[in-house]
Amino acid sequence: MAGAYEAIASIHRSKGRYEQAIAAIDKVCILQPTSADAWTKMAMMRYLADLARRDAAELDRVRKVAQVIKMIDAVIDRLKEDSEV
């Protein structure tokens, strides 16, 4: 089901309908609340929407979310390394 919403989001994004694309990705996040990939896609879609609107304040908010995602990825990498030892 999440794949269908991702496809819908992609179609809306390609047509410049960012609010509809965000709504579709929101469904993916609801269906997969623990998926870092789903939340990364949400951050990217919001970035694209804010970029199209030239909304500096919202772009700053998305930047902060992206920083958190990088921190989470770093922790996951360390955990994987620790489990290999």
Phi, psi and omega in degrees: 000319181299324179299324178294318178294324176297319178295318178299316179299318180297318178297313179298317180299317181295337178265001180078016179263076189290324180297319177292323178295317178297319179298321179291318179293328176302321177297322178297317180295326177292319181287332183229066187296339180260007182275114176297327179296317179298316181289328175295319178297322177296315180299318180294319180294320177295321176301311181298319179295315181292325177296316179296325179275352183057046183261096185297320182296316179290324176299322178295320178297317179295322178301318180295320177297318180298323178296320178295319179298319178298320179295318179296316179300320179297319178295316179299317178300316179296319179297320178296317178298318179297324181285341179278343184281000000 
